Amino acid sequence: MTVVAFAEKNKAAAQIASILGDGEVEKITVEGLPAYEFKWKGEEWLVMGLSGHIMNYDFPEQYNKWSEVNPGLLLGIDPKKLVTRSDYAAAVKNLAKRADKIILACDYDREGENIGFEAKTLAEEVTNVPFARARFSALSQKEVTKAFENLMDPDYNMAMAAEARQILDLKMGAAFTRFVTLSVREKARTKDILSIGPCQTPTCGFVYEREKVIRAFQAKDFWKITAIFSAKGGEFEGTHRAGNIHDKEKAAEIFKKLKGAKEGLVAKKTVKETKTSPPNPLNTTEFLKRASKFLGISPELALEVAEQLYLAGFTSYPRTETNKYADDFDFKSFVLDFARQKEYKPFAESILIAPIVPKNGDKDGHDHPPIHPIRAASRGEVSSAVNIPQAPEVYDLIARHFLANLMPAAVFEKTHLHLLVKEDPFDSSGTVLKDSGWLEVYPFENKKDKLLPFVEEGEEVGIKKLSNIKSKTSPPKKLTEAELLTLMDKNGIGTKATAPSHIETNKKRGYFETKGKTVSMLDTGFTLMEGLSLTVPILVRPDIRAKIETLIQEVEDGKKEFEAALEEGIALLREMYSQLEANKKELTSSIAGTIKDEAALEDKKLHRDL
């Protein structure tokens, strides 16, 4: 009997073959592509990796000429799913003809299921053998063996959910982009394509809303009254309880009353112990936020590195909503492995002293566990196996996060002093880390002590300096990529797997850019978002996309038929499109007025050259 298995990538196929074939694997080529042959449990096996999606939706050729097709018609046209990688399609059919059974072993998520169904569709053109599904969360011996020993049925609903997303995204992206671009070209001669996307545009909208507030901000003066107090143990600063005083005369009046004061009284001293719990286990969104915040790595690159770490067998599958471990998760074997790795040894040993209890979150995606290391490795091992410069630090973040989650809370002692200067109240606070707990293994969270000298309640302290400081209010800060990911997640824009690509698409379109960890709006993006928000705000706001994401999820959960979800989704798109048409004049006037007329610029250049 011959069993054929299709993995999502060649690296995954090689790992699966190596595990099941126990190292006795022959690498062969099929239609010029690598595949792996071995024996397992008395059967002949052939495993091949695909190249992600090898089919894609597109409109029939007669609808591809922008100038000859009303963009709105595209909402009612059924796109065709076409082979985009003919070499892989030929290899799938070649192997399918040899198979007595076919196993889909792509990544276990919506897109992975859909990629497997692409192979299934092609295979069914040449054979009618049974199909099964292998689901795993890590390319480890234990996980892979368990998955192939406990095969399941392919998940039709999950695959069709991805299909629904692809069709709705294509319809909206094509129809809306063509409409806006062609409308603006009627007023301004430009070759620019003004791209509109179902997730891309609301993502840009979040950045635009923050940028709009920043640009509209007007700084205001305020005054703050501070004192440098001196005690036996040293100096410390206090601030008048009035805080930021926006009335100049009021600040001057308070300062005049206090001027010349030589001492203050510690009226009340409060000492309180507080605990900071370890972070929840990593799901995809939290991982991307922390990689951006702590390592300065873009979400797209972070996800790519995590994918390669998974394929190389260092970490678990990186696309998951889950941030809580299952009750039967085997923490001890992982921690024991880290106890043998020099860099992590002291932290792992401290965990092993007591019963292991994770600090769990409340999200369970019912697909994969939280992102975690599946074996302890040194930076050198990671670097030699994954040829991306950031791989060692991303692995280190995942490893340290896993260990931190199993460690005790950090304990701080917070002291607050309520002081009186000529009966006017001042406040001073300090914090001391008493027990580092999980922070010991997690250097990314920089918790600095702010020390106060030891003083007693009722003690008099000297005043070294009193100041009435003039300052200006600051505009809101630009969004960071981590904050943008939070907004996308909160508003249902994209998924754990697609969120980074929506950010990258906006960068490639020239709508915004990242500088360090912050996101800065560019003029083209601001102009487009301004025009849309003034005329068709529903396009910029996340509401409609969130509804479409809900429809797609209902298909996956089996609560809604594929065709019914498409029908409802297209109705939502038509609603938005009708608003575009109704506001065409205002939209194009708003955008076209700020676009450089390329023909006019060319005329000027020619005139200058004469």
N, C-alpha and C positions, 0 to 999 in steps of 0.2 A: 504493500500500500504506500502511495506517495502523498505526503502532506505538503502543501504550499502555504507559506505565511507571508503576509505583506506588512512591513513596518513603515513608519512615516518617513524615516530618514535612513541613509545607508549606515550611519554610525550605530543606530539602534538595532538594525538588522545584524550587524557584525557582533554586537554585544549579546543579543539573543542567541545567535548561532553558537558563539563561544561557550555560553552557559549551558545550553541544552546539549550541545555536541561534546561537552566536557573537553574542549580543546582540540578534538579530532574533527577539524572542519576543513573542507576544501573550498577555496574561493574560485568561482567560475564566472564567466560572462554570459549574459543573455541579452541579445540584441545590442551588444556593446556596453551593457551596464553590469555592475557587480552584483553577484548573488552568492549564497553560501549553501553548501551541500553537506549533510551529515546524517548520521543515524541516531534515532532516539526511540527507546522502548520498542525496538524491533521494526521500526518504520523508516522509510526514506523521507528525508526532510529537505525542502528547498526554501530558503528565506531570502527575501529581497526587500530593500528599502526603496520607498518612493521618493519624490522630491517635493514633499508637501502636496499642495493641490496640483493635479495634472489635467484638470478640466476647469472650465470657467464659463460663466454666462456672458453672452453678448447679444445685441440685437441683430436681426437679419441684415445683410449687407445693404439693402436698399434704404435702410434708415440711418446710414452712417454719414451721409452728406448733410452737414448742419444747415446750410442755406436752403435746402430743398424740402426739409421736414419741419412741420410745426412741432416744437419741443413738447407741447402738451400731449401730442399723440402717443408719445413713448410710454406714458402712464398706462395706456390700454393695450400695448403691444407685448405679447409673450416673448421673452428672450429665449434663445437656444443655448443649451449647455454643450460646449465644444471642447474637444481635446486640445490642450495647449502644449503638451509634451508628447509628441508622437512616438518618440523613442521609448518612453516609459509605458505608453499604451500598448505598443507592440510587445514589450517584454512581459507585461501583465498577461496578455492573451497567450503568449508562448508558454509561460509557466502554467497557466490555467488548463491548457490542453493536456498537460502531463499529470494534473492533480486528480486524486480521488476525493480529496477534501481540501477546502481553502479556509485559512484562519486569518481574520483581520486583526492585526496587532499594532495599529496606529495608537497615538497618544489618546488616553481616555478623557476626552472632552468633546465639546460640540464640533469643533473644526476637525479634530482627529477622527471622529466617527464619520463625518462627511467625506473626508479623504479616503477612508476605508471603503465607503459606499461607492466612491468613484471607481476604485479598483474592482469592486463587486459588479458594478454596472458593465464594465468592460469585459470582465471574465464571463459574465452571463451571456455575452454574445457568442461565445465559443464552447460553453460547457453548462451542464445543469447539476454539477456536484453540490453537496451540502456546504453551507458556510457556518462558521462559528466565530466567536469573539474572545480574544485574550485581553484581560484588563489588568494593568499593573501600575504602581505609583513610583517605582524605582527600578532601575536596571541592575538589580542585585540578584545574586543566586537564589535567595529565598523567595523574593517577589516574583521573578520571572518563572521559576519552576512551579510555584503555586498557581500562577495565572494560566499556564498551559496545561496543568493537571485539572483545572476547574474551569473549563471553557463555558461560555455563555452564548446566548443568541445576540446577533448584532442588534443595536438599538435604532430602529427605524425612526422613532419620534425625534431622537437627538440629532440624527443626520438631517432630517427634514427641517428642523429648527434652523440649522445653518443654511439650508437651501432657501428658506424664507428670507433670512437676513440678506443673503447674496442678491436675491431678486429685487427686494424692496430698496436696498442700497443702490443697486444699478439704476433702477427706474428714477429714484430721486436725484442721484448724482448727475445722471445724463440730462434729464429734463430741465432741472433747475439751473445747472451750469450753463447749458445752451441758451436758455431763456435770458438769464442775466447778462451773459457775455454778448449775445446778438443784440439785445436791447441797448446796451451801452455803446456798442459799435455804431448804432444808428446816429448817435450824437457825438461820439469822439472816435477819430480814426486811430485805432490801436489794435495790435496783434495779441495783446494780453488776454488770457483766459481767466475769467473771474470764477474760480472754482467754488461750488457749493456742495457740501456733503452732509449726510444725515447726522453724523457724529462730529465731523470736522468743524462744521459751522457753530454748533452750540459750544464746542470746546474753545473756539476762538472768541465766542461771545463772553465767556467767563473772563478772559484776559482783557477784552474790550471794556467790560463793565468796570473793572478795577482801574484801567487806564483813564477812562472817562472821569472817574472821581479824582484821580491824581491831577489830571489836566485842569479840572475845574477848581481845584483846591486854592484857597487864598489864605496865606499865613496870617496869623494874628499874634500880637504881642501878649506876653503874660509875664508875671513876676513871681519869683519863688523866694521865700525867706528861709535861709539856712543858718545853722550855727555849728561851729567846731567846738565841741566840748572836750575838756581835759579832766582825766581822773588819774588815780595813782597808777593804774595799769596801762595808761596810754590815752590817745585821742580817739574820738569818734564823731561822726556827723549826725545831726538831727535836722528834721525839716518841720517848719511850722505847719500845724494841722490845717490851715487854710488851703494848703496845696498850691495849685496853679491859680494865681490871682489875676483875673483879666482886667481889673480896674486899677489903673496906675495910682490914682489918689488913695484908694483903699490900702494898697501895698505900702505906699509911702507913710500913711498914717500908722499902720502897724509897726513898721520899721522905726519910725520916730519914737514911738512909745518904748520900744525895746532897746534903742541905741544907748550905749553906755553901760548896759547890764554886764556885770562881771561874773555872775554865777547863776546856776540853775539848780533845780531840785528834782531828784528822781522820785516822782510822785507814786509811780507804780511800776513794778517789774513782773513780767509774765514769762515763765519758761514752760515751753510745751514740747513734748516729744511727738514727732510725726514720722510716719513710715511711707516710703515710696515703693510700691509693689513692682515686681519685675514686669517687663512687657509681655503682652499676649503672644502666643505662637504666631509665626509669620504666615499670612496668606499673601497672594500676589500683590495686591494693592499696597499693603503695609511694607512689603519687601521693596517695592519700587520707590516708595516714599523715603524709606530709610537709606537706600542706596544713593538717592539724589541728595538727601540732607547731610548724611555723614561722609559719603565718599565722593560726592560731586559728579556722579555718573548719571547720564541721561536715562530715562525710563526704557527707551528702546535698546540701548546698549546693555543696561542691567539685565533685561529679560533675555537678550541674546547670550550673555555670559552665563546666566542661570541655566539656560537651555543646554549649553555646551557642558556645563558641570554635571547636569543630569545625564546627558548622553555618555559622558566619560565615567559615570558610576560613582561620583562624589556626593551628589545631593539628590533629593527626591524631586518628583515632577514639579516644575515651577509655576504651573497655572492652576490655582485653586482658590476657592472662596473661604475654605475652612481655616479657622484659627483656634480649634480645640482638638486635643488628641483623644483618640478612642480609649475606652477603659482598659483594653487589653494591649495598648501600645508597649512595646518592649524597650523601655528606657534603659534598663540596666546594661544590656549588651552594648548599646551605643556608648554609654558613659564609660564603661570598662575599656572600650576601644580608645577613647580619648585619654584615659588615664595612662595609656602606654605612649602617648604622643607628648614629647617634652613641652611644647608651647602651651598645651592645655592641661597638663597633668595636675597641677595643684588645684585647679577649679573642679576638675572631674573627681578628684579624691575627696574634696570637701562635700560634694554632692552625695557620694557613696556612703558617707558616715551615717546619714539618717535615711528614713524612708523617702523615696522619690515621689514628690507631688508637684505636677506642673501647675502653672498659673494659666488656666484656660480662658479663652474668649467664649463667645456665644454663637459663632457662625459655624454651621456644618453644611457644606456643599454636597455631602453624600457622594463624593467622587474620590478625592484624594486627601491624605493627611496634610497638615501644615507643612510648609517647606522646611526641611531639616537635613542635616548631613547624614549620609548613610554609612560613611566610614571616616575615621580620623586620618588626616593627611597633613603633611608639611607643605609650606609654601612652594618648596622646590618640586615636590611631587605634582602639585596642581599646575604649576607653571610648565612643566615638561609635557603634561598630558593635554592641556588646553592652551592653544596658541593665541591667547588674547591677553594683552598686558594687565588688564584689570582683574583677571580670573582669581589670582591668589587673595586679593583683598575682598572680593565678593564672597569667596568661600569662607574667609575668616569672619566676615560679618554674619553669615548664616550659621557657622559653627558657634561663635560666641553668643549669638542670639538664642540658639538652642540651649546652651549651657545656662545662660542668664535666666531663662524661663524656669529652670529647675532649682534656682538658688533662693535664699531667703530675701525678704524685703530689706531695703536700705533704711537705716534709722538716722534721723536728723534731730538735733536739739535746736529749737527756734526760740530766740529771746526777743521780747519786745519791751522797750523802755518808753514809758510815758513821762515826759519831763515838763516842768513848768519854768518859764522865764518871765518874771514879773506877771505871774498868773496866766500867761499865754501858753497854750499847749504845744509841745514839740514831740515828734515821734522818731525813734531810732530802732532799727531791727538788725539782728544778726543770726546767722545760721552756722551750725557746726555739725559735720558728719561724724556721728558716733560709731556707726557700724556700716561699713560699705556694702555688705550683702552682695546682691547681684551686680552692683556697680564695679566690683572687683574685676570681673571678667569683661566688662562692657565699657571700654574707654571712650566710646563715641558720645556718651552722655556726660557732658562736662559740668559736674556739680561742684562749683568752687565755694569754699567756706567764706563767709563774711563775718569776721571776728569782732566781737565787742569786748572791751576791757571789763573785768569783773567789778561791778558796782552793786551796792545794796539799796533796797528800797528805803527812801528817807535820806539818802546820802546827798550832800551838796557837791556839785561838780563845777569846775571853772569854765568860763567861756573865753576861748582864745580869739574867736573871730565871729562876727555877725555879718551876714551879707544879704542884700536885696538884689537878686540876680534877674536881669532881664533876658528873656528867651523868646523864641518864636515857635508857634505850633508847627508840627511837621506833617507833611502829606502822608496818606497811607502808603505803606511800602508796596513795591511791585510784588505780584504773585511769585512764589517759588514754584518749581515743578512739583514739589511734594504737595503744596497747597492746591495746585491745579488738579492733581490726581485725586485729592480728597473731594473736591467739588464735583468732578466727573463721577466718582463712585457714589457720592451722596445723591446725585440727581439722575443716576441710571444711564449715563452716557458711555456707550461702549461696554466692553466686558473686561474681565481680568486679563484676557489675552490681547485684546485689541486697543486698549487705552493708550499704550505708548505709541502705536502707529498713528493715532489721530493727532497726537502732539507733533510727531515728525512730519505728517502731511502738511500741517499749518506752517511749519518751518520751511519746508520745501517750496510751498506756494508763495513764500515771502510775506506771510501775514504777521508772524511774530518770530522772535529769535530768543535764544537763551544766552545770557551773559552770566557766567558762573552758575549760581543756583537759581537766579531770578529769570523771569520771562518778561521780555520787553516787546510792546506792540510796535509794529512797523507801519509806515504811513498807508501802504496799500491795504493792509488788514483793517486799520482804523477806518479808512474811507468806506470800505465795503460794509463793515459792521455798522457804521453810522447810518449808511443808506438803508440797510435792511432793518435796523432797529427803529428808524423813524417811519418806515412805510409798511414793513411786514415783520413786526417784532416776533411773531410766532416762530419764524425761522431761526432766530437767534436764541430764543429761550429753549430750555431743555424739555419742556412739557410733552411735545409731540413725540420726540425721540424716546422719552421714557415710556410712553404708551406703546410704541412699536416694540421696544425691548420686552415689555410685558407680554405682548402678543407672541413674540418669538419664544419666550419662556413657557408660555402655555402650550405651545406645540411640543416642546421638549418634554413637558410634564404629562402629555397625553390629554390635556384638558380642552384642547381645541384642534380641530382638523386643519391640516396644512392649507387647503384651499380657502377655508373660512378665514384663517389668519391673514392670508394674502389679500383677500377681498377687503377686510377691515383696514389693513395697512394701506392699501391703495386708496381707499376712501379718505384716510387721513392726509395722504399726499395730495390728493385732488383738492382738499380743503385749503391746504397751504398754497397750492399752485393758483387757485382762483384768486387768492389775496394778492399774489405776485402780479397777476394779469391786471387786476383792478387798480393796482398802485404803480403800474409800469411808468407812467409819466414822472411821478414824484421820485421814484427810485432812480431812474436813469438820470434825471436832472441832478440829483444829489451826488451820484457817483461820477458822472461824466465830467462835471465841472472841475473835478480835482485831478482828472487823468491827463497827462501830457499828450497832446495831439502829435502822434509820431510823424504824420505826413508834414505837419507844419514845421516840426523840428528839422525834418529832412530838407524842406524848402529853405530854411534859414541857413543850414549848413552849405547847401549848394550856392546860395547867394554869397555867402562869405568866401567860398572858394573861387568865385569868378574873378 
